[in-house]
């Protein structure tokens, strides 16, 4: 399929060469044969060479276009223009340049239609910003919409950067104090948790024995027989009844004389 971009470039280069060399229009039609080949050469020899005096350069360009390109190419270009949408990362300026290029190829698109196409195809947040600022596709020009949209895009970029920065700083690391407390509390709760756990399997016992690991507290460096957590001596406790007896005995002894105290001591030694 012929490439429309190359066709446009070719017509521009031919016009530039003719103008630069100041070649008259009558000679330009004759000399154009040096710039064509393939299907374009067939068109020139069949229609232009036999009656070159009746043709001008614009007529030749139009005839080549109709001869080489599909009959529905203009319809396809118009559909592409009306359905044009701004890409995700495409700026408003690049979007407007793209659709302006399509409109020039068609040649019959009005400036008001172009404003409508820009309005409908731009990002939704740009349309909202335009409306908030009082712009409208019925009265605003493309230049006004483009100028406003460029400022909106800059503001949107800054907003996204600030939002990303805020989300990164919202997650704060745990303080060293809380980490220390957590580590300490977990150390004291380990024995209690493990003591309540189910009995070790034979495989676990063999593994613990090979690692010199305690069967009770699961720590390395000692066995269950000399586990500090298991053999820690409990603090002595005095029951309330025993405390009452001791208090009565103390009161009794305070009321005795020295001779009676000596007799009590003698009796205790005999027991």
C-alpha positions in Angstrom: 0.0 0.0 0.0 1.4 3.5 -0.9 2.7 5.5 2.0 1.0 8.9 2.3 3.9 10.4 4.4 6.3 9.6 1.6 3.9 11.0 -1.0 3.8 14.3 0.9 7.5 14.4 1.3 8.0 13.8 -2.4 5.6 16.6 -3.5 7.4 19.0 -1.1 10.8 18.1 -2.5 9.7 18.5 -6.1 8.2 21.9 -5.4 11.3 23.0 -3.6 13.5 21.9 -6.5 11.4 23.6 -9.1 11.3 26.9 -7.1 15.0 26.8 -6.2 15.9 26.5 -9.9 13.2 29.0 -11.1 11.8 26.5 -13.5 8.7 27.8 -15.4 5.4 25.9 -14.9 5.4 24.7 -18.6 8.8 23.1 -18.2 8.0 21.7 -14.7 5.3 19.4 -16.1 7.7 18.0 -18.6 10.5 17.6 -16.1 8.3 15.8 -13.5 8.9 12.5 -15.4 12.4 12.4 -14.0 11.0 12.1 -10.5 8.5 9.3 -11.0 8.8 5.5 -11.3 6.5 2.5 -11.0 2.8 3.2 -10.9 3.4 7.0 -10.8 5.4 6.7 -14.1 2.5 4.7 -15.6 0.1 7.5 -14.7 2.4 10.2 -16.1 2.9 8.5 -19.4 -0.7 7.5 -19.9 -2.4 10.8 -18.9 0.1 13.7 -18.7 2.8 13.1 -21.3 0.3 13.1 -24.2 -1.3 16.4 -23.1 1.2 18.1 -20.8 0.1 21.5 -21.8 -3.3 21.0 -20.1 -1.8 20.1 -16.7 -0.4 22.1 -13.8 1.6 20.7 -10.9 -1.3 20.6 -8.5 -3.4 18.7 -11.0 -0.6 16.2 -11.4 -0.3 15.7 -7.6 -4.1 15.2 -7.4 -4.1 12.8 -10.2 -1.3 10.8 -8.8 -3.0 10.6 -5.4 -6.2 9.2 -7.0 -4.3 6.8 -9.2 -2.0 5.3 -6.6 -4.0 5.4 -3.3 -7.2 3.4 -2.4 -10.5 5.1 -3.2 -11.5 5.0 0.5 -8.3 6.4 1.9 -9.9 9.8 2.6 -12.8 8.2 4.4 -10.3 6.2 6.5 -8.3 9.4 7.3 -11.5 11.2 8.3 -12.5 8.4 10.6 -9.1 8.4 12.2 -9.4 12.2 12.7 -12.9 12.1 14.3 -11.9 9.2 16.6 -8.5 10.6 17.6 -7.8 10.4 21.3 -4.9 11.8 23.3 -2.5 9.0 24.3 -1.7 8.1 27.9 1.8 9.8 27.9 1.1 12.1 24.9 1.2 15.8 25.6 -1.6 18.1 24.4 0.8 19.8 22.0 1.7 16.5 20.3 -1.9 15.5 20.2 -2.9 18.7 18.5 0.0 18.4 16.0 -1.1 14.9 15.1 -4.7 15.7 14.3 -3.7 19.0 12.5 -1.6 16.8 10.2 -4.6 14.6 9.5 -6.8 17.6 8.9 -4.4 19.1 6.4 -4.4 15.9 4.4 -8.2 16.1 4.1 -8.2 19.8 3.3 -11.8 20.4 4.1 -11.9 20.4 8.0 -12.9 23.8 9.5 -11.2 25.4 12.4 -14.4 24.9 14.6 -14.4 21.2 13.8 -10.8 21.0 14.9 -11.7 22.6 18.2 -14.4 20.0 18.7 -12.0 17.2 17.9 -9.4 18.5 20.3 -12.0 18.9 23.1 -13.4 15.4 22.6 -10.1 13.7 22.3 -8.2 15.3 25.1 -7.7 13.7 28.6 -10.9 14.0 30.7 -9.2 16.0 33.4 -8.2 18.6 30.8 -11.8 19.0 29.7 -12.8 19.5 33.4 -10.1 22.1 33.8 -11.2 23.9 30.6 -14.8 24.0 31.7 -13.8 25.3 35.2 -11.8 28.1 33.6 -14.8 29.1 31.4 -13.6 27.6 28.1 -15.9 26.1 25.6 -15.5 24.3 22.3 -18.1 26.5 20.7 -16.2 29.8 21.4 -12.6 29.0 22.4 -9.8 28.6 19.8 -7.3 25.8 19.6 -4.5 28.1 20.6 -6.3 29.1 23.8 -7.2 25.5 24.7 -3.6 24.4 24.1 -2.1 27.2 26.2 -4.3 26.4 29.1 -3.8 22.7 28.8 0.0 23.0 28.9 -0.3 24.7 32.3 -2.7 22.1 33.5 -0.4 19.3 32.5 2.5 20.9 34.5 0.3 21.2 37.5 -0.9 17.5 37.1 2.7 16.3 36.9 3.6 18.2 40.1 0.5 16.8 41.9 1.5 13.2 41.0 5.1 13.8 42.2 3.9 15.2 45.5 1.4 12.4 46.0 4.1 9.8 45.4 6.4 11.5 47.8 3.7 11.6 50.5 2.9 7.9 50.1 6.6 7.1 50.5 7.1 9.1 53.7 3.8 7.9 55.3 5.3 4.5 56.1 7.6 5.2 59.1 10.2 2.6 60.4 9.6 1.2 63.9 11.6 2.9 66.7 14.6 1.1 68.3 12.9 1.2 71.7 9.8 -0.7 70.5 12.1 -3.2 68.7 14.1 -3.8 71.9 10.9 -4.2 74.0 9.5 -6.6 71.5 12.7 -8.6 71.4 12.9 -8.7 75.2 9.3 -9.8 75.6 9.6 -12.5 73.0 12.6 -13.9 74.9 10.6 -14.3 78.1 7.5 -15.7 76.3 9.5 -18.2 74.3 9.9 -20.7 77.2 6.2 -20.4 78.2 5.0 -20.9 74.6 7.3 -23.8 74.0 6.5 -25.5 77.3 2.9 -25.6 76.2 3.6 -26.9 72.8 3.1 -30.5 71.8 5.7 -33.1 72.5 8.6 -33.4 70.1 8.5 -36.0 67.4 11.3 -38.6 67.0 12.7 -36.7 64.0 12.7 -33.5 66.0 14.4 -35.2 69.0 17.1 -36.5 66.7 17.6 -33.1 65.1 17.7 -31.3 68.5 20.1 -33.9 69.9 22.5 -33.4 66.9 22.3 -29.6 67.3 22.8 -29.8 71.1 19.5 -28.1 71.5 17.3 -28.3 74.7 14.1 -30.4 74.4 12.3 -28.0 76.8 13.2 -24.4 75.9 14.5 -25.2 72.4 17.7 -23.2 72.9 21.2 -24.3 71.9 24.0 -25.0 74.4 22.4 -27.2 77.0 20.1 -30.2 77.4 16.8 -30.6 79.2 18.5 -32.0 82.4 20.3 -28.8 83.1 17.9 -26.3 81.4 17.9 -23.0 83.4 14.2 -22.4 82.7 13.2 -25.9 84.0 15.4 -26.0 87.1 15.1 -22.4 88.3 14.4 -22.5 92.1 11.1 -20.9 93.0 11.1 -18.1 95.6 10.1 -19.4 99.1 6.5 -18.7 100.1 5.0 -18.3 103.6 1.4 -19.2 103.9 -0.9 -17.0 106.0 -1.4 -19.7 108.6 2.3 -20.1 109.2 2.7 -16.4 109.5 0.1 -16.2 112.2 1.8 -19.0 114.2 5.2 -17.2 114.0 3.6 -13.9 115.1 2.0 -15.6 118.2 5.3 -17.3 119.1 7.1 -14.0 118.9 4.6 -12.3 121.2 4.8 -15.2 123.7 8.6 -15.1 123.9 8.7 -11.3 124.5 6.6 -11.8 127.6 9.1 -14.2 129.3 11.8 -13.3 131.8 15.4 -14.1 131.2 15.2 -17.3 133.3 12.2 -18.5 131.4 13.9 -17.7 128.1 16.8 -19.8 129.1 14.5 -22.7 130.0 12.7 -22.4 126.5 16.1 -22.5 124.8 17.1 -25.6 126.7 13.9 -27.3 125.8 14.3 -26.5 122.1 17.8 -28.0 122.1 16.4 -31.2 123.6 13.9 -31.5 120.9 
